[in-house]
Amino acid sequence: MRREKGWLLFIIFSCIVFFVSVTVFAQSSAQLSVQQHRQPWWLTLEQGKLRFRNGDYGGALIQFEDARRTRRNMYEQMERDFIHLLSQNDVRRLGDALDRVEQYSRDRHHIAATAALDELYYRVPKSSFNNSAAKALEALGLLKDYPEAEYWIGEVYRIEGELRLALIQYRRAYEMRANLEDPGFSASLQYKIGSVLLTRQEYTEMEKAYLAIINEYDTLWINSREAENTRTTANRTDSERTQPLPYAQASASFATTAMRRILVNDGIGRFLELYRYNNTLVENAHRQLGFFFVVTQRPSAQEHLMYAFLIQNTIIIEEITRRQFDFSLSAGTEVHRRHHIENSARELILISEEIKKYPNLQSYVNEVEYYKTAYYLAASLFRNNNTPTALTIWEFLASQPQAGEWHSRSVQQLRSPRMEPRVDMP
């Protein structure tokens, strides 16, 4: 009887050991499989983009968050590996000299810390650390941020109508802009922020967002403003006021003043003949602020819309010239006769005739709200008592049926010119 119980216990124990062994082996195999098939964070992000473009927003959100988590975990581990190296007594004696720390790591085969430094040098120029191990450690910690993932998470929230969460994500991505793969994308982030603020009717913050873009990327605007501020600052001494302006400020101020004068005194046609400005990065910011300032009846709308309309026409004329090398705004008398338009609007008519020939220009005109920009530029001119130039632009729009709403509104303005009604923003 005892012998049978002993055999029974032995069999039960053997079965338990067998099942435990199988379970441990299965878990180890699963972990190894996950590690072997773990993909890089950037690939996860790209797969999320594909899901997003195919309309699978839930799956895209999961992958964007996975990409963010994977990158953070990787760089946190590298940070720990480098800290572990720096905390060793032999390394502490080397001081803050990065080159000596790196050489020690390679000579003593600290594989993880060496890999962390190699990854850091790939992402950030080694010369920027000024041979400081502390700065290298700080930079390694900053690499944990993944602004592209934050942006795409915001895109999912935006498409789902969660604008408050989208705004948080866009701002978070902008704060991390030093880690952007494409540094120029920071302007796109600012535009996203401005667009969401406009949709949410947070007009004060929207104005700040668009002005920040202009103040960062529009050199002509910045220098002309600095020149005006230098001349008008009340607390400057007489000797300071008589000092010559820096060349960049003086040149920008002269160009901006001349543009205003030509637009008002000689008309929109002469203005477009004389000036070109192709800073497309700031066109949308000037345009949106111009629209906003017109409906809130602020005189500064004229200058913003002047910049926006000049940039738009510069891009159009450059594209026409690329296809038709002898194109000139001083030509086109046949167009003038056909439309029976005032001479000062002839240049705009000529440009519009060329736009009709090229589908890409028609797309661009729709993208930048060309006719709306022209209409509100005229409205801002009219409000600032520059009536002849305003009427010229409205006359041009009245001859363009494809302008839609801005065509019909211009016809009404020509019959009975009036200022745009003030809109009190909520």
C-alpha positions as CSV (number, residue, x, y, z in Angstrom):
1,M,0.0,0.0,0.0
2,R,2.8,2.4,0.9
3,R,4.7,1.4,-2.2
4,E,1.6,2.2,-4.4
5,K,1.2,5.6,-2.7
6,G,4.9,6.3,-3.2
7,W,4.6,5.5,-6.9
8,L,1.5,7.7,-7.2
9,L,3.3,10.7,-5.5
10,F,6.3,10.1,-7.8
11,I,4.2,10.2,-10.9
12,I,2.3,13.4,-9.8
13,F,5.6,15.1,-8.9
14,S,7.1,14.1,-12.3
15,C,4.1,15.5,-14.1
16,I,4.3,18.8,-12.2
17,V,8.0,19.1,-13.1
18,F,7.3,18.3,-16.7
19,F,4.5,20.9,-17.1
20,V,6.6,23.6,-15.3
21,S,9.5,22.9,-17.6
22,V,7.4,23.1,-20.6
23,T,5.8,26.4,-19.5
24,V,9.1,28.0,-18.7
25,F,10.5,26.9,-22.0
26,A,7.5,28.2,-23.8
27,Q,7.7,31.6,-22.1
28,S,11.4,31.9,-22.8
29,S,10.8,31.0,-26.4
30,A,8.0,33.6,-26.7
31,Q,10.3,36.3,-25.2
32,L,13.1,35.3,-27.5
33,S,10.7,35.5,-30.5
34,V,9.5,38.9,-29.4
35,Q,13.0,40.2,-29.1
36,Q,14.0,38.7,-32.4
37,H,11.0,40.2,-34.2
38,R,11.0,43.6,-32.4
39,Q,11.1,46.3,-35.0
40,P,12.6,49.7,-34.8
41,W,10.5,52.6,-33.7
42,W,10.8,54.4,-37.0
43,L,9.3,51.4,-38.9
44,T,6.4,51.3,-36.4
45,L,5.7,54.9,-37.1
46,E,5.7,54.4,-40.8
47,Q,3.3,51.5,-40.5
48,G,1.1,53.8,-38.4
49,K,1.1,56.4,-41.1
50,L,0.0,53.8,-43.6
51,R,-2.9,52.7,-41.3
52,F,-3.8,56.4,-40.8
53,R,-4.0,57.1,-44.6
54,N,-6.1,54.0,-45.0
55,G,-8.6,55.2,-42.5
56,D,-7.7,52.8,-39.7
57,Y,-7.3,55.5,-37.0
58,G,-7.5,53.2,-34.0
59,G,-4.8,51.0,-35.3
60,A,-2.7,54.0,-36.3
61,L,-3.0,55.4,-32.8
62,I,-1.8,52.2,-31.3
63,Q,1.2,52.1,-33.6
64,F,2.1,55.7,-33.0
65,E,2.0,55.2,-29.3
66,D,4.1,52.0,-29.7
67,A,6.7,53.9,-31.7
68,R,6.9,56.6,-29.0
69,R,7.2,54.0,-26.3
70,T,9.8,51.9,-28.1
71,R,12.0,54.9,-28.8
72,R,11.8,56.1,-25.2
73,N,12.6,52.7,-23.8
74,M,15.6,52.4,-26.1
75,Y,17.1,55.7,-25.2
76,E,16.4,55.4,-21.6
77,Q,18.3,52.1,-21.6
78,M,21.2,53.8,-23.4
79,E,21.1,56.6,-20.9
80,R,21.4,54.1,-18.0
81,D,24.2,52.3,-19.8
82,F,26.2,55.6,-20.2
83,I,25.5,56.6,-16.6
84,H,26.7,53.2,-15.4
85,L,29.9,53.8,-17.3
86,L,30.4,57.3,-15.9
87,S,29.8,56.1,-12.3
88,Q,32.8,53.8,-12.3
89,N,35.7,55.0,-10.3
90,D,38.3,54.7,-13.1
91,V,36.0,56.8,-15.4
92,R,35.3,59.4,-12.7
93,R,39.1,60.1,-12.4
94,L,39.1,61.0,-16.1
95,G,36.9,64.1,-15.4
96,D,34.5,65.5,-18.0
97,A,36.7,64.8,-21.0
98,L,34.4,63.0,-23.5
99,D,37.2,61.7,-25.7
100,R,38.9,60.0,-22.8
101,V,35.7,58.5,-21.5
102,E,34.9,57.2,-25.0
103,Q,38.4,55.7,-25.4
104,Y,38.1,54.0,-22.0
105,S,34.7,52.6,-23.0
106,R,36.1,51.1,-26.2
107,D,39.3,49.8,-24.7
108,R,37.5,48.1,-21.8
109,H,34.8,46.7,-24.1
110,H,31.9,48.4,-22.5
111,I,29.7,47.4,-25.4
112,A,26.4,49.0,-24.3
113,A,28.0,52.3,-23.4
114,T,30.0,52.4,-26.7
115,A,26.8,51.6,-28.6
116,A,25.0,54.5,-26.8
117,L,27.8,56.9,-27.8
118,D,27.7,55.7,-31.4
119,E,24.0,56.2,-31.6
120,L,24.4,59.7,-30.0
121,Y,27.0,60.7,-32.6
122,Y,24.7,59.5,-35.4
123,R,21.9,61.8,-34.1
124,V,23.9,64.8,-32.9
125,P,27.2,66.2,-34.2
126,K,30.0,65.2,-31.8
127,S,31.5,68.7,-32.1
128,S,28.4,70.2,-30.4
129,F,29.4,68.6,-27.1
130,N,32.6,70.6,-26.7
131,N,34.3,67.4,-25.5
132,S,32.0,67.3,-22.4
133,A,30.7,64.0,-21.2
134,A,28.0,65.8,-19.2
135,K,26.7,67.5,-22.3
136,A,26.7,64.2,-24.1
137,L,24.7,62.6,-21.3
138,E,22.2,65.5,-21.4
139,A,21.8,65.2,-25.2
140,L,21.3,61.4,-24.9
141,G,18.5,62.1,-22.5
142,L,16.8,64.5,-24.9
143,L,16.7,61.9,-27.6
144,K,14.0,60.1,-25.7
145,D,11.5,62.6,-27.1
146,Y,9.9,61.6,-30.4
147,P,8.1,64.7,-31.9
148,E,7.0,63.0,-35.0
149,A,5.1,60.4,-33.0
150,E,3.5,63.2,-30.9
151,Y,2.4,65.0,-34.1
152,W,0.8,61.9,-35.6
153,I,-1.0,61.1,-32.4
154,G,-2.3,64.7,-32.6
155,E,-3.4,64.0,-36.2
156,V,-5.5,61.1,-35.0
157,Y,-7.1,63.2,-32.4
158,R,-7.8,66.0,-34.9
159,I,-9.4,63.7,-37.4
160,E,-11.6,62.2,-34.7
161,G,-12.7,65.7,-33.6
162,E,-10.8,65.9,-30.4
163,L,-9.3,69.3,-31.1
164,R,-8.2,70.0,-27.5
165,L,-6.2,66.8,-27.3
166,A,-4.8,67.5,-30.8
167,L,-3.7,70.9,-29.8
168,I,-1.9,69.5,-26.7
169,Q,-0.1,67.0,-29.0
170,Y,1.0,69.6,-31.5
171,R,2.3,71.9,-28.8
172,R,4.2,69.0,-27.3
173,A,5.7,68.1,-30.6
174,Y,6.7,71.7,-31.2
175,E,8.4,71.8,-27.8
176,M,10.5,68.8,-28.9
177,R,11.3,70.3,-32.3
178,A,15.1,70.0,-31.7
179,N,14.7,66.3,-32.3
180,L,12.8,66.6,-35.6
181,E,14.3,64.6,-38.4
182,D,13.3,67.5,-40.7
183,P,13.9,70.8,-38.9
184,G,11.8,72.7,-41.4
185,F,8.7,70.7,-40.1
186,S,8.6,73.0,-37.1
187,A,6.8,75.6,-39.2
188,S,4.2,73.1,-40.2
189,L,3.6,72.4,-36.5
190,Q,3.1,76.1,-35.9
191,Y,0.6,76.2,-38.7
192,K,-1.2,73.2,-37.3
193,I,-1.4,75.0,-34.0
194,G,-2.7,78.1,-35.6
195,S,-5.3,76.2,-37.6
196,V,-6.7,74.4,-34.6
197,L,-6.8,77.6,-32.6
198,L,-8.8,79.2,-35.4
199,T,-11.2,76.3,-35.5
200,R,-11.6,76.5,-31.7
201,Q,-12.2,80.3,-32.0
202,E,-9.3,81.0,-29.7
203,Y,-8.5,84.1,-31.7
204,T,-6.0,85.8,-29.3
205,E,-3.8,82.7,-29.2
206,M,-4.3,82.2,-33.0
207,E,-3.0,85.7,-33.7
208,K,0.1,84.9,-31.5
209,A,0.7,81.7,-33.3
210,Y,0.7,83.3,-36.8
211,L,2.7,86.3,-35.7
212,A,5.3,83.9,-34.2
213,I,5.7,82.3,-37.7
214,I,6.2,85.7,-39.3
215,N,8.6,86.9,-36.7
216,E,10.7,83.8,-37.1
217,Y,10.8,83.3,-40.8
218,D,10.0,86.6,-42.5
219,T,13.3,88.5,-42.6
220,L,11.9,91.4,-44.6
221,W,9.1,91.9,-42.1
222,I,11.3,91.6,-39.1
223,N,13.9,94.0,-40.3
224,S,11.4,96.6,-41.4
225,R,9.7,96.4,-38.0
226,E,12.9,96.7,-36.1
227,A,13.8,99.8,-38.2
228,E,10.4,101.4,-37.3
229,N,10.8,100.5,-33.7
230,T,14.3,102.0,-33.6
231,R,13.0,105.3,-35.1
232,T,9.9,105.6,-32.8
233,T,11.2,104.3,-29.5
234,A,10.5,107.2,-27.0
235,N,13.2,106.4,-24.5
236,R,16.1,106.7,-27.0
237,T,18.5,109.6,-26.7
238,D,19.0,112.1,-29.5
239,S,22.4,110.7,-30.3
240,E,21.0,107.1,-30.5
241,R,18.2,108.3,-32.9
242,T,20.7,109.9,-35.2
243,Q,22.8,106.7,-35.5
244,P,22.5,105.1,-38.9
245,L,20.4,102.0,-39.1
246,P,22.0,98.6,-39.8
247,Y,22.0,97.9,-43.6
248,A,19.5,95.0,-43.4
249,Q,17.0,97.1,-41.4
250,A,17.4,100.2,-43.6
251,S,17.1,98.1,-46.8
252,A,14.0,96.3,-45.5
253,S,12.4,99.5,-44.3
254,F,13.0,101.2,-47.6
255,A,11.6,98.3,-49.6
256,T,8.4,98.0,-47.5
257,T,7.8,101.8,-47.5
258,A,8.3,101.8,-51.3
259,M,5.9,98.9,-51.8
260,R,3.2,100.7,-49.7
261,R,3.6,103.9,-51.7
262,I,3.6,102.2,-55.1
263,L,0.5,100.1,-54.2
264,V,-1.4,103.2,-53.0
265,N,-0.3,105.8,-55.5
266,D,0.4,103.9,-58.7
267,G,-2.0,101.0,-58.3
268,I,-1.8,97.2,-58.1
269,G,-0.6,96.7,-61.7
270,R,2.5,98.8,-61.2
271,F,3.1,97.2,-57.8
272,L,3.2,93.7,-59.4
273,E,5.4,94.9,-62.1
274,L,8.1,96.3,-59.8
275,Y,8.2,93.8,-56.9
276,R,8.8,90.1,-56.2
277,Y,8.8,88.2,-52.9
278,N,8.8,84.4,-52.9
279,N,8.9,83.6,-49.2
280,T,6.1,81.0,-49.4
281,L,6.7,79.8,-45.8
282,V,5.0,82.9,-44.4
283,E,2.4,83.5,-47.0
284,N,-0.4,81.6,-45.2
285,A,0.4,83.4,-41.9
286,H,0.1,86.8,-43.5
287,R,-3.1,85.7,-45.3
288,Q,-4.8,84.4,-42.2
289,L,-3.9,87.4,-40.1
290,G,-5.0,89.7,-43.0
291,F,-8.4,88.0,-43.1
292,F,-8.8,88.2,-39.4
293,F,-7.7,91.9,-39.2
294,V,-10.1,92.9,-42.0
295,V,-13.2,91.5,-40.3
296,T,-12.1,93.0,-37.0
297,Q,-11.4,96.3,-38.8
298,R,-7.8,96.7,-37.9
299,P,-5.7,98.9,-40.3
300,S,-2.7,96.4,-40.2
301,A,-4.7,94.1,-42.4
302,Q,-3.5,96.0,-45.5
303,E,0.1,95.2,-44.9
304,H,-0.4,91.5,-44.2
305,L,-2.5,91.1,-47.2
306,M,-0.1,93.1,-49.4
307,Y,2.7,90.6,-48.4
308,A,0.4,87.6,-49.0
309,F,-0.8,88.8,-52.4
310,L,2.7,89.7,-53.5
311,I,4.0,86.3,-52.6
312,Q,1.1,84.6,-54.4
313,N,1.7,86.5,-57.6
314,T,5.4,86.1,-57.4
315,I,5.0,82.3,-57.4
316,I,2.5,82.4,-60.2
317,I,4.7,84.7,-62.3
318,E,7.8,82.6,-61.7
319,E,5.9,79.5,-62.9
320,I,4.6,81.3,-66.0
321,T,8.1,82.5,-66.8
322,R,9.5,79.0,-66.4
323,R,7.1,77.8,-69.1
324,Q,7.1,81.0,-71.2
325,F,10.5,82.7,-70.9
326,D,9.4,86.0,-72.7
327,F,6.4,86.6,-70.5
328,S,6.1,90.2,-69.3
329,L,3.4,92.1,-67.4
330,S,4.1,95.1,-69.7
331,A,2.6,93.2,-72.6
332,G,-0.9,92.0,-73.1
333,T,-2.7,94.9,-74.8
334,E,-4.9,92.4,-76.6
335,V,-6.1,91.1,-73.3
336,H,-6.7,94.7,-72.2
337,R,-8.9,95.4,-75.3
338,R,-10.9,92.1,-74.9
339,H,-11.9,92.8,-71.3
340,H,-12.4,96.6,-71.6
341,I,-10.8,97.0,-68.2
342,E,-9.2,100.0,-66.6
343,N,-5.5,100.2,-67.5
344,S,-4.3,99.8,-63.9
345,A,-5.9,96.3,-63.7
346,R,-4.4,95.1,-67.0
347,E,-1.6,93.2,-65.2
348,L,-4.0,91.2,-63.0
349,I,-6.1,90.3,-66.1
350,L,-3.0,89.2,-67.9
351,I,-2.0,87.0,-65.0
352,S,-5.5,85.5,-64.7
353,E,-5.4,84.6,-68.5
354,E,-2.2,82.7,-68.0
355,I,-3.5,80.9,-64.9
356,K,-6.3,79.4,-67.0
357,K,-3.8,77.7,-69.2
358,Y,-2.1,75.6,-66.5
359,P,-3.9,73.2,-64.2
360,N,-1.1,73.4,-61.5
361,L,-1.6,77.2,-61.3
362,Q,-5.4,76.7,-61.0
363,S,-4.7,74.3,-58.1
364,Y,-2.3,76.8,-56.5
365,V,-4.9,79.6,-56.8
366,N,-7.5,77.5,-55.0
367,E,-4.9,76.4,-52.3
368,V,-3.9,80.0,-51.4
369,E,-7.4,81.5,-51.8
370,Y,-6.1,83.9,-54.4
371,Y,-9.4,85.7,-55.2
372,K,-10.4,85.9,-51.5
373,T,-7.0,87.5,-50.8
374,A,-7.4,90.0,-53.6
375,Y,-10.9,90.9,-52.4
376,Y,-9.9,91.5,-48.8
377,L,-6.8,93.4,-49.8
378,A,-9.1,95.7,-51.7
379,A,-11.4,95.9,-48.6
380,S,-8.4,96.8,-46.4
381,L,-7.3,99.5,-48.9
382,F,-10.8,100.9,-49.0
383,R,-10.9,101.1,-45.2
384,N,-7.6,103.0,-45.2
385,N,-9.0,105.5,-47.7
386,N,-7.0,104.1,-50.6
387,T,-10.2,103.9,-52.7
388,P,-8.8,104.0,-56.3
389,T,-6.6,100.9,-55.8
390,A,-9.4,99.1,-54.0
391,L,-11.8,99.8,-56.9
392,T,-9.2,98.5,-59.4
393,I,-8.9,95.2,-57.6
394,W,-12.7,94.8,-57.3
395,E,-13.0,95.6,-61.0
396,F,-10.6,92.9,-61.8
397,L,-12.5,90.4,-59.6
398,A,-15.8,91.5,-61.2
399,S,-14.3,90.3,-64.6
400,Q,-13.5,86.9,-63.2
401,P,-16.6,84.6,-63.0
402,Q,-14.4,81.8,-61.7
403,A,-13.8,83.8,-58.6
404,G,-17.3,82.7,-57.4
405,E,-18.3,84.5,-54.2
406,W,-15.6,87.1,-54.5
407,H,-16.7,87.9,-58.1
408,S,-20.3,88.6,-57.0
409,R,-19.2,90.6,-53.9
410,S,-16.9,92.7,-56.0
411,V,-19.7,93.5,-58.4
412,Q,-21.8,94.7,-55.4
413,Q,-18.8,96.8,-54.2
414,L,-18.5,98.5,-57.6
415,R,-22.2,99.4,-57.5
416,S,-22.0,100.7,-53.9
417,P,-18.6,100.7,-52.2
418,R,-18.7,100.1,-48.5
419,M,-16.5,98.9,-45.7
420,E,-16.8,95.3,-44.6
421,P,-19.0,94.9,-41.6
422,R,-17.2,94.4,-38.3
423,V,-17.4,90.9,-36.9
424,D,-17.2,90.7,-33.1
425,M,-15.4,87.4,-32.5
426,P,-16.9,85.2,-29.7
